C-alpha cells in the first residue's frame, strides 16, 4: 500500500493512501517546470497547491462575493469564502476515511468557486450575455483561467502554476466535459486535461462535499432571512427523519439550537451515505486510472438518498433560490453588470491602470479582457464602480 510522503520533519506517523488515491510523488507535474522548492519548506506538491490558492488575491476576494444572498447586510450570512471553507472541512473528512490525499482534496474544495462573478449566478448570466459574440462566460472555466493566467504573482510565469491533478480536478469536478467553452478549450489545448474522462476521486469528493455543504447551510441562511417556512422545510423527506430524532433527544432545547443540531445531523448522515456508496463503487479499483476510466461517477450518494436530495433541491429552488425577492434582486444585479460592461467597452480607461495597459486591440480578446476584469470584482466593488461611473448607487441590491 502506498504511504504518504515523509518530509523528514514529520512528528506524526504517515497515513496510508488508498491504491486509487492521487499520490503527490507521482504527480504529472506543472505546466511550467520548476526547480528545487525545498527552500520554501518541506511540503508535497498538493500542499503547495493548497497554499498557493489560500495566499492568492482571487481567494481573498471570495469574502465579498455572493453565495445565496447578494451583498447581505447581516454578518452571519454565508459568502463564497465561508462556503468554500465549509466545503473543504467536509471534503477532508471524507478524503481521510477513504484514504485519499487530503491536501489535493482541500485545494480543490477551496478553489472551486474562484471563477464566480460578482452577484453569483446573476452576474454570470449577465457576463454570458455580454460575451455572446465572444464565446460566452462560464464560471467553472473562469476558475481555470484565473488560476492559470490571471492570478500571476510569480516572476517566471503566468498563473499559480498548480499541478496537473489540481487543474484537472477543477476542470472536470462535475464530470467529463463534452463541450468546453472557449476559455476551457484554450487552456486544454495548451495543457490537456483529458476532458472526456472522469476526474480523480479527490475531485469527485470535493464536488459531492459542495452539494452537502450548500444543501444544509443554505437552510440556515434561508430560515434566517425568512424565505423558508419551517414547517414546509421539516416536512421534506430528506429532513424529516433527522428532525424527529433531534426532537426526541432534545425536546426542551431552544429552537435555534435544535436547528443547528439538525444541520450537523444532516451533514453527518449525508457524509456516511457517501462513504458507504463510494466504498462500494471503488471496490476492485487499484489505481487513479481505474477511477478516471470507470465510465461512471465513483463518489456520490446512494440511489435512495440521491433521489431525496434531488427532490430537496427542487424545494430549495422553489422556495429560496427562485423566491420572488431573490429574482427581483438578481435582475437588478444583472443590470449593474451589463451596464458596467457597456461603459467599460466604450471607455476602457474606466478600468484600473494595469488592466488598461494590457487591453487587447482586437475582438474577441477585448471583450474577454473586460469580462475578466468585471468577473474579478467583489459585489461591493462592482456596486461602487457602477456608482462612480453612473453617478448613482444601485438600489435594491440587498434583499436581507
C-alpha positions as CSV (number, residue, x, y, z in Angstrom):
1,X,0.0,0.0,0.0
2,X,1.3,3.5,-0.9
3,X,2.3,5.7,2.0
4,X,2.1,9.4,2.4
5,X,5.4,11.1,1.6
6,X,7.7,11.7,4.6
7,X,9.1,15.2,4.8
8,X,11.9,14.3,7.2
9,X,10.3,16.7,9.7
10,X,7.2,14.8,10.5
11,X,6.1,14.4,14.1
12,X,3.2,12.1,13.4
13,X,3.0,8.8,11.6
14,X,2.2,8.8,7.8
15,X,-1.3,7.9,6.9
16,X,-1.8,5.2,4.3
17,X,-3.1,6.2,0.9
18,X,-5.6,4.0,-0.9
19,X,-4.4,2.5,-4.1
20,X,-6.7,4.7,-6.1
21,X,-5.7,7.9,-4.4
22,X,-3.6,10.6,-6.0
23,X,0.0,10.4,-4.8
24,X,1.9,13.7,-4.9
25,X,5.1,11.8,-5.6
26,X,3.5,10.6,-8.9
27,X,2.0,13.9,-9.9
28,X,2.2,14.7,-13.6
29,X,3.8,17.9,-12.7
30,X,3.1,21.6,-13.6
31,X,2.6,23.4,-16.8
32,X,5.8,25.4,-16.3
33,X,8.7,23.3,-14.9
34,X,10.1,24.4,-11.6
35,X,13.4,23.8,-9.8
36,X,14.0,22.6,-6.3
37,X,11.4,24.1,-4.0
38,X,12.6,22.6,-0.7
39,X,14.0,26.0,0.4
40,X,10.4,27.1,0.9
41,X,9.5,24.3,3.3
42,X,9.1,20.5,3.2
43,X,5.7,20.4,1.5
44,X,4.2,18.0,-1.0
45,X,3.1,19.2,-4.5
46,X,-0.5,19.2,-3.4
47,X,0.2,21.1,-0.2
48,X,1.9,23.8,-2.3
49,X,-1.1,24.0,-4.5
50,X,-3.4,24.4,-1.5
51,X,-1.1,27.1,0.0
52,X,-0.9,29.0,-3.3
53,X,-4.7,29.1,-3.5
54,X,-5.1,30.3,0.1
55,X,-2.5,33.1,-0.5
56,X,-4.0,34.2,-3.8
57,X,-5.8,37.5,-4.2
58,X,-8.6,35.7,-6.0
59,X,-9.3,33.5,-3.0
60,X,-9.4,36.6,-0.7
61,X,-12.0,38.2,-2.9
62,X,-14.4,35.4,-2.1
63,X,-15.0,37.2,1.2
64,X,-17.2,39.7,-0.6
65,X,-18.8,37.5,-3.3
66,X,-22.4,36.3,-3.3
67,X,-23.2,32.8,-2.1
68,X,-27.1,32.9,-1.8
69,X,-27.9,36.5,-0.9
70,X,-26.4,39.5,-2.7
71,X,-24.3,41.8,-0.6
72,X,-26.0,40.9,2.7
73,X,-26.1,43.4,5.5
74,X,-26.0,40.7,8.2
75,X,-22.6,39.4,9.2
76,X,-23.9,35.9,9.8
77,X,-24.9,35.1,6.2
78,X,-22.6,32.9,4.2
79,X,-20.4,34.2,1.3
80,X,-18.3,32.4,-1.2
81,X,-15.3,32.3,1.2
82,X,-17.1,30.8,4.2
83,X,-18.9,28.4,1.9
84,X,-15.6,27.2,0.4
85,X,-14.1,26.7,3.9
86,X,-17.2,24.6,4.9
87,X,-16.8,22.5,1.7
88,X,-13.1,22.0,2.5
89,X,-13.9,20.8,6.0
90,X,-16.5,18.2,4.8
91,X,-14.2,17.1,1.9
92,X,-11.2,16.5,4.2
93,X,-13.3,14.2,6.5
94,X,-14.4,12.1,3.5
95,X,-11.0,12.0,2.0
96,X,-9.4,10.9,5.2
97,X,-11.7,8.0,5.7
98,X,-11.4,6.9,2.1
99,X,-7.6,7.1,2.2
100,X,-7.3,9.9,-0.4
101,X,-4.8,12.8,-0.5
102,X,-6.4,15.3,1.9
103,X,-4.3,18.2,0.6
104,X,-5.4,17.8,-3.0
105,X,-9.0,17.4,-1.9
106,X,-8.8,20.6,0.2
107,X,-7.1,22.5,-2.6
108,X,-10.0,21.6,-4.9
109,X,-12.6,22.5,-2.4
110,X,-11.1,25.8,-1.6
111,X,-10.6,26.8,-5.2
112,X,-13.9,25.5,-6.8
113,X,-15.7,28.9,-6.6
114,X,-12.9,31.3,-7.6
115,X,-14.3,31.8,-11.1
116,X,-17.6,33.2,-9.9
117,X,-18.5,36.7,-11.0
118,X,-19.9,39.3,-8.6
119,X,-23.6,38.6,-7.6
120,X,-23.2,34.9,-8.2
121,X,-25.2,33.3,-10.9
122,X,-26.9,36.6,-11.8
123,X,-23.5,38.1,-12.6
124,X,-22.6,35.1,-14.6
125,X,-25.7,35.3,-16.7
126,X,-25.1,39.0,-17.4
127,X,-21.5,38.3,-18.5
128,X,-22.6,35.4,-20.6
129,X,-25.0,37.6,-22.4
130,X,-22.4,40.3,-22.8
131,X,-20.0,37.8,-24.4
132,X,-22.5,36.3,-26.8
133,X,-20.2,37.1,-29.8
134,X,-17.1,36.3,-27.8
135,X,-17.8,32.8,-26.7
136,X,-19.8,33.4,-23.6
137,X,-18.9,33.2,-19.9
138,X,-18.7,30.1,-17.7
139,X,-17.7,30.4,-14.0
140,X,-16.0,26.9,-14.0
141,X,-13.8,27.8,-17.0
142,X,-13.2,31.2,-15.5
143,X,-11.8,29.5,-12.4
144,X,-9.2,27.8,-14.5
145,X,-8.5,31.0,-16.4
146,X,-8.0,32.9,-13.2
147,X,-5.6,30.3,-11.7
148,X,-3.7,29.6,-14.8
149,X,-3.4,33.1,-16.4
150,X,-4.8,36.0,-14.5
151,X,-3.6,35.5,-10.9
152,X,0.2,35.9,-11.6
153,X,2.3,36.6,-8.5
154,X,5.4,34.8,-9.9
155,X,8.3,36.3,-12.0
156,X,8.8,33.2,-14.1
157,X,5.4,32.5,-15.5
158,X,1.7,33.4,-15.6
159,X,-0.7,31.9,-13.2
160,X,-0.2,30.0,-10.0
161,X,1.3,27.0,-11.9
162,X,-0.7,24.4,-10.0
163,X,-0.2,20.7,-10.5
164,X,-2.0,18.9,-13.3
165,X,-4.1,17.0,-10.8
166,X,-5.5,20.2,-9.2
167,X,-6.2,21.8,-12.5
168,X,-7.8,18.7,-14.0
169,X,-10.0,18.3,-10.9
170,X,-11.2,21.9,-11.2
171,X,-11.9,21.4,-14.9
172,X,-13.9,18.2,-14.5
173,X,-15.1,18.2,-10.9
174,X,-18.7,17.8,-12.2
175,X,-17.7,15.0,-14.5
176,X,-16.4,14.7,-18.1
177,X,-16.7,17.8,-20.3
178,X,-18.0,17.1,-23.8
179,X,-18.3,20.7,-25.0
180,X,-15.9,23.1,-23.2
181,X,-16.4,26.8,-23.7
182,X,-13.7,28.9,-25.3
183,X,-11.8,29.5,-22.1
184,X,-11.5,25.9,-21.0
185,X,-10.9,24.7,-24.6
186,X,-8.0,27.2,-25.0
187,X,-6.4,26.1,-21.7
188,X,-7.0,22.4,-22.5
189,X,-5.3,22.8,-25.9
190,X,-2.2,24.2,-24.2
191,X,-2.2,21.9,-21.2
192,X,-4.5,18.9,-21.9
193,X,-6.9,17.8,-19.1
194,X,-8.3,14.6,-20.7
195,X,-11.7,16.2,-20.6
196,X,-13.5,13.0,-21.8
197,X,-12.7,11.0,-18.6
198,X,-13.8,11.3,-15.0
199,X,-11.5,13.3,-12.6
200,X,-9.7,11.9,-9.6
201,X,-11.6,10.7,-6.6
202,X,-10.3,13.7,-4.7
203,X,-12.1,16.0,-7.2
204,X,-15.3,13.9,-7.0
205,X,-15.2,14.1,-3.2
206,X,-14.8,17.9,-3.4
207,X,-17.8,18.1,-5.7
208,X,-20.1,16.0,-3.6
209,X,-19.0,17.9,-0.5
210,X,-20.1,21.1,-2.2
211,X,-23.6,19.6,-2.6
212,X,-23.6,18.6,1.1
213,X,-22.5,22.0,2.3
214,X,-25.0,24.1,0.4
215,X,-27.9,21.7,0.8
216,X,-27.5,22.1,4.6
217,X,-26.0,25.6,5.2
218,X,-28.5,27.3,2.8
219,X,-31.2,26.1,5.1
220,X,-29.7,28.1,7.9
221,X,-29.4,31.3,5.7
222,X,-32.9,30.8,4.2
223,X,-34.5,30.5,7.7
224,X,-32.5,33.4,9.0
225,X,-33.8,35.6,6.1
226,X,-37.4,34.4,6.5
227,X,-37.5,32.9,3.0
228,X,-38.1,29.4,4.1
229,X,-41.1,28.2,6.0
230,X,-40.0,25.9,8.9
231,X,-43.0,23.6,8.8
232,X,-42.6,23.1,5.0
233,X,-38.8,22.5,5.4
234,X,-39.3,19.9,8.2
235,X,-41.8,18.0,6.1
236,X,-39.2,17.3,3.4
237,X,-38.3,13.6,3.3
238,X,-34.6,14.2,3.5
239,X,-35.0,16.2,6.6
240,X,-38.0,14.7,8.5
241,X,-36.2,11.6,9.9
242,X,-33.3,13.6,11.3
243,X,-35.6,16.2,12.7
244,X,-37.7,13.6,14.6
245,X,-34.5,12.3,16.2
246,X,-33.4,15.8,17.2
247,X,-36.9,16.4,18.8
248,X,-36.7,13.0,20.6
249,X,-33.2,13.7,22.0
250,X,-33.6,17.4,22.9
251,X,-37.3,18.1,23.5
252,X,-36.7,21.1,25.7
253,X,-33.9,22.7,23.8
254,X,-34.4,26.2,22.2
255,X,-35.5,26.0,18.6
256,X,-32.3,27.7,17.3
257,X,-30.1,25.1,18.9
258,X,-32.3,22.2,17.6
259,X,-32.0,23.6,14.1
260,X,-28.2,23.8,14.4
261,X,-28.2,20.2,15.7
262,X,-30.4,19.3,12.7
263,X,-27.7,20.7,10.3
264,X,-25.0,18.7,12.0
265,X,-27.1,15.5,11.9
266,X,-27.9,16.1,8.2
267,X,-24.3,16.6,7.2
268,X,-23.3,13.5,9.2
269,X,-26.0,11.4,7.6
270,X,-25.0,12.5,4.1
271,X,-21.3,12.0,4.7
272,X,-21.9,8.5,5.9
273,X,-24.0,7.7,2.9
274,X,-21.3,9.0,0.5
275,X,-18.7,7.0,2.3
276,X,-20.7,3.8,2.0
277,X,-21.7,4.3,-1.6
278,X,-18.2,5.4,-2.6
279,X,-16.7,2.4,-0.8
280,X,-19.0,0.1,-2.8
281,X,-18.2,1.8,-6.1
282,X,-14.4,1.7,-5.6
283,X,-14.2,-2.0,-4.8
284,X,-11.7,-3.6,-7.1
285,X,-10.2,-0.2,-8.1
286,X,-6.4,-0.3,-7.9
287,X,-5.2,3.0,-9.3
288,X,-6.2,6.6,-10.0
289,X,-6.5,5.5,-13.7
290,X,-9.2,3.0,-12.7
291,X,-11.3,5.9,-11.2
292,X,-10.8,8.0,-14.3
293,X,-11.7,5.2,-16.7
294,X,-14.6,3.8,-14.6
295,X,-17.2,5.2,-17.0
296,X,-19.3,6.5,-14.1
297,X,-19.1,8.6,-11.0
298,X,-17.4,7.0,-8.1
299,X,-18.1,9.4,-5.2
300,X,-21.8,10.0,-4.8
301,X,-24.9,9.5,-2.8
302,X,-26.7,6.1,-2.8
303,X,-29.6,5.9,-5.2
304,X,-32.2,6.4,-2.5
305,X,-30.6,9.4,-0.9
306,X,-29.8,10.8,-4.4
307,X,-33.5,10.8,-5.2
308,X,-34.4,12.6,-2.0
309,X,-31.6,15.1,-2.5
310,X,-32.9,15.9,-6.0
311,X,-36.4,16.4,-4.6
312,X,-35.0,18.7,-1.8
313,X,-33.1,20.8,-4.4
314,X,-36.4,21.3,-6.2
315,X,-37.9,22.5,-2.9
316,X,-35.0,24.9,-2.3
317,X,-35.1,26.3,-5.8
318,X,-38.8,27.0,-5.5
319,X,-38.8,28.4,-2.0
320,X,-35.3,30.1,-1.7
321,X,-33.2,30.4,-4.9
322,X,-36.3,31.4,-7.0
323,X,-38.1,33.3,-4.3
324,X,-39.6,36.5,-5.9
325,X,-37.4,38.8,-3.8
326,X,-34.4,36.8,-4.9
327,X,-35.3,37.0,-8.6
328,X,-36.0,40.8,-8.4
329,X,-32.6,41.4,-6.8
330,X,-30.9,39.2,-9.4
331,X,-32.4,41.2,-12.2
332,X,-31.1,44.4,-10.7
333,X,-27.7,42.8,-10.3
334,X,-27.7,41.7,-13.9
335,X,-28.4,45.3,-14.9
336,X,-25.4,46.5,-12.9
337,X,-23.0,44.0,-14.6
338,X,-24.5,44.7,-18.0
339,X,-24.1,48.5,-17.6
340,X,-20.6,48.1,-16.3
341,X,-19.7,46.1,-19.4
342,X,-21.2,48.6,-21.7
343,X,-19.5,51.6,-20.0
344,X,-16.0,49.9,-19.9
345,X,-16.4,48.7,-23.5
346,X,-16.9,52.3,-24.6
347,X,-14.3,53.8,-22.3
348,X,-11.6,51.3,-21.3
349,X,-9.9,54.0,-19.2
350,X,-12.5,53.2,-16.6
351,X,-10.5,50.1,-15.7
352,X,-7.6,50.0,-13.3
353,X,-4.2,51.1,-14.8
354,X,-2.7,47.6,-15.1
355,X,-5.8,46.4,-17.0
356,X,-5.7,49.4,-19.3
357,X,-2.1,48.7,-20.1
358,X,-2.8,45.1,-21.2
359,X,-6.0,45.8,-23.1
360,X,-6.0,43.8,-26.4
361,X,-6.6,45.7,-29.6
362,X,-8.9,43.2,-31.4
363,X,-12.1,41.3,-30.7
364,X,-13.0,38.9,-29.2
365,X,-10.0,39.4,-26.9
366,X,-11.0,42.9,-25.9
367,X,-14.4,41.8,-24.7
368,X,-12.9,38.8,-22.9
369,X,-10.4,41.1,-21.2
370,X,-13.2,43.4,-19.9
371,X,-15.1,40.3,-18.7
372,X,-12.0,39.1,-16.8
373,X,-11.9,42.5,-15.1
374,X,-15.5,42.5,-14.1
375,X,-15.6,38.8,-13.1
376,X,-12.8,39.5,-10.6
377,X,-14.8,42.2,-8.8
378,X,-16.4,41.6,-5.5
379,X,-20.1,42.5,-5.0
380,X,-19.3,45.7,-3.2
381,X,-16.6,46.8,-5.6
382,X,-19.0,46.3,-8.6
383,X,-21.6,48.4,-6.8
384,X,-19.1,51.2,-6.0
385,X,-17.7,51.1,-9.5
386,X,-21.1,51.3,-11.0
387,X,-21.9,54.3,-8.8
388,X,-18.7,56.1,-9.8
389,X,-19.5,55.7,-13.5
390,X,-23.2,56.4,-13.5
391,X,-23.3,58.9,-10.6
392,X,-25.8,56.9,-8.6
393,X,-25.7,54.0,-6.2
394,X,-27.7,51.0,-7.5
395,X,-30.8,50.4,-5.4
396,X,-32.4,47.2,-4.3
397,X,-29.2,45.1,-4.4
398,X,-29.7,43.7,-0.9
399,X,-32.7,41.5,0.0
400,X,-31.6,40.6,3.5
